[in-house]
Each structure stands twice: as C-alpha cells, then as structure tokens.
Amino acid sequence: MAPQTPTPEAPTRIVVKLDDLLYQRRMTMTELAERIDLTLANLSILKTGKAKAIRFSTLEAICRELDCQPGDVLGYRTEG
C-alpha cells in the first residue's frame, strides 16, 4: 500500500524545530529571515509547519546561520 500524502485533514508528520534553535541561539525570526534573505512571512510559514516544501538552498542557509545540521531543523513524528 502506497503511503498517503498529507491532506488538510491529516497534517504532515514532519516537525520543524526552528523555535528551539532560535531560542538556543538567542536569535529572532526577523534576524534569521534577514540573514538568509527570506521574507519573514515565508519563514513563519516554515516555522509553523504549514510549508509544503523547503528548498535545499534555504535549508542550507538556515543551517549555516544557526550552525546546525538539517536534522536539527526538521524531525519526523512517528505517531499520528
């Protein structure tokens, strides 16, 4: 059976952990958005888990500025 794609009724199992990283680095969303050349609105969409995709270049920029690995930014929730 093929895996189901998330729908509005079934949220994704991918977890974005930007809040924790920003808190640990004492950095604001605005500061990160400016450093990675992304609008605050788009960064907010990513942070809240509402993004449908993320470019590797954006993920790379986030990791560069927060001095972290992609797995520190994104996680996978096994329970529904």
N, C-alpha and C positions, 0 to 999 in steps of 0.2 A: 504494500500500500504506500502510495506517494505521500510525503509529508505535506501537511496542509499549510497554505500560506496564511499569514495573519489577516484578519478582516477587522473592520471597526468593532465587531462584537468580540473578537478574540485578539487581545493585544499581543504584541511580539514578546518573545522570551529574552530578547537581547536587552541588557540593562546598561545604561550609560551612567558612569560613575564620576562625572565631572564635578559635582558638588563637593565630594570628599577631596578630590585632588586640588580644587581651587582653595578649599579651606586649609588644607595642609600646606599649600604654597603661599598662603596669605595673598591671594590674587583675586581680583574682582572679575566678573564676567566681561565688563567693559574693557578692562585692561587686556584680557586674553583675546577678545574679539579684535582689538586694535593691533595686537602683536601678530595675529595670524591672518589679518586682512580679511575678516569675515564680518558680516553685519551682526549686530547684537541680536536682531530678530532671528537670524538663521542659527546662531549659536544657541539661543534659547530653545529653538525647536529641537535641536540635537540634544541639549541637556535634559529636556523633559521627556525624551524618548519618543517624540512624535515624528522624528525624521524617518523616512523610508529607506534612506541610503546615506552613505558618507563616502566622499572621495578619499582615496588613499593620500592625496596631497594634503587634504585637510587634516586627516588623522596624523600624518607625519608632522605637520606644523604644530598641532596640539601636543604631540609627544616631545617635540623639540623644545617648546616653550615651557612645558610643565616638567621636563626632564623625567619622562616616564616611558613605559612600554605600552603598545596598543592594548594588551590585556589589562593594564591598569585603568584604561579609559572605558573599555567595553567588557561586559561579562555575559554569561548565559545562565538564565534561571531554568532549572530543570522541572520545577513544579509549575502547574498552570495557574 
